[in-house]
Amino acid sequence: MKRNGSIQDPGDLALAILGRRTVAEGNLRTIREELRVTQAEIAAACGVAQSTEAGWELGRSAPSGRRAVRLGRVLTDLREMRADG
């Protein structure tokens, strides 16, 4: 990702789309609960406040740029860990 926030790496772009789509479709809470993690844990992994993550779940806001990439990466990593575990 470039410093100005534009996403250049195709892998990062895919993760950003996943993060944004999860929030836009209203699925973040369901997925988080399926993965058995708290809002605070998702927030910490994404580098945001718990209230920010709560806003994503409620549809008040959506992650963009680096935060969307981080959310996509966190969800992907948690799913993989759960599948392996």
VENLIN-V483325 format. One record per backbone hydrogen bond with DSSP energy under -0.5 kcal/mol. NH is the residue of the N-H (numbers start at 1). CO is the residue of the C=O. If there is no record, write none. Layout:
NH_CO, NH_CO
This chain:
2_6, 5_2, 8_6, 13_9, 14_10, 15_11, 16_12, 17_13, 18_14, 19_15, 20_16, 21_17, 22_18, 23_19, 24_20, 25_21, 26_23, 27_22, 28_22, 31_27, 32_28, 33_29, 34_30, 35_31, 36_33, 37_32, 42_38, 43_39, 44_40, 45_41, 46_42, 47_43, 47_44, 48_43, 52_49, 53_49, 54_50, 55_51, 56_52, 57_53, 58_54, 59_55, 59_56, 60_55, 61_55, 67_64, 68_64, 69_65, 70_66, 71_67, 72_68, 73_69, 74_70, 75_71, 76_72, 77_73, 78_74, 79_75, 80_76, 81_77, 82_78, 83_79, 84_80, 85_81
